[in-house]
Amino acid sequence: MTHGTFLWADLSTYRPDMTRAFYTGLFGWSCGDYVCSTRGQPVAGIFEMPQTFQRIGMPSFWMSYIGVDNIARTVADATAQGGKVELGPEPFAGGGQIALIRDPLGAGFTVYQGPALSGAAQGEIGTRIGHGLFVSDMRAVIPFYQSLFGWDFDTLGPGFYAVRAAGKTIFHAHEIPDPAVRGKEQYWAVLFAVADINAARAQVMATGGAEIAAVDLPEGPAALMQDPDGAAFFILDKKHAVTPRRVIWKIGGIVAVVAILVILALAGALP
């Protein structure tokens, strides 16, 4: 496991049986009590919202996991760099440890130290195609992430960054100051690959979910969706991926209001 790489994503949900069926239909996953798989390989986790979170009314959320080589040092560094450690370090399945952290603007993620996590190749149809960071001011968080993970932020345009590790782009970061576009909060998002974005949209809406916004992300045509339990996620058309470009949100009127509310739910991933 390489320090600063994305390893996993899981969903905390109030109705896991329903959401397992939803994602099975959408991505072709096979789900057990916690782990969902595609082509026989683990791809994501789905579990019931912990009681602690239920008591405070936490909305359903997808969480991004980032690997670290020394979780105690990462947690200490996060605090020193202006972040907030919400939970941990604490034990994780298989002998690892996790900690839940917010960056200085409040975007939440989980760090993991432990045995390598095996899973389906990222980017295949029905798997994570990537992660994205959406914040109001990149200057407020770049030193934080550089210190924690050694990432390089290369400017591709105004407020638009390719984030690299060992020279390889691992995700894109977006500075969106306007809360009417970004939403009130700051957040990490999970992107999933689909073969046909229009078919995937239709599947989401036919099985109790909703489309929040059509989005041109750097990785290609995408859509911000909501599952039947309220968790937000992106689907991305892997067949029609494009040259990286600045994010363009195609929302308007009442749809924009709904989009903001759902993004707030996504951003509320941590207590």
HELIX and SHEET records of a PDB file:
HELIX    1   1 PRO A   16  PHE A   27  1                                  12    
HELIX    2   2 GLN A   51  ARG A   55  1                                   5    
HELIX    3   3 ILE A   71  ALA A   80  1                                  10    
HELIX    4   4 MET A  138  ALA A  140  5                                   3    
HELIX    5   5 ILE A  142  PHE A  149  1                                   8    
HELIX    6   6 PRO A  179  ARG A  182  1                                   4    
HELIX    7   7 ILE A  197  ALA A  206  1                                  10    
HELIX    8   8 LYS A  238  HIS A  240  5                                   3    
HELIX    9   9 GLY A  253  ALA A  267  1                                  15    
SHEET    1   A 8 SER A  30  CYS A  31  0                                        
SHEET    2   A 8 VAL A  35  THR A  38 -1                                        
SHEET    3   A 8 GLN A  41  GLU A  48 -1                                        
SHEET    4   A 8 PHE A   6  THR A  13  1                                        
SHEET    5   A 8 PHE A  61  GLY A  67 -1                                        
SHEET    6   A 8 GLY A 108  GLN A 113  1                                        
SHEET    7   A 8 GLY A  96  ARG A 102 -1                                        
SHEET    8   A 8 LYS A  84  PHE A  92 -1                                        
SHEET    1   B 9 ASP A 152  GLY A 157  0                                        
SHEET    2   B 9 PHE A 160  ALA A 165 -1                                        
SHEET    3   B 9 LYS A 168  GLU A 175 -1                                        
SHEET    4   B 9 ARG A 128  VAL A 135  1                                        
SHEET    5   B 9 TYR A 187  VAL A 194 -1                                        
SHEET    6   B 9 ALA A 232  ASP A 237  1                                        
SHEET    7   B 9 GLY A 220  GLN A 226 -1                                        
SHEET    8   B 9 ALA A 210  LEU A 217 -1                                        
SHEET    9   B 9 ILE A 248  LYS A 250 -1                                        
END                                                                             
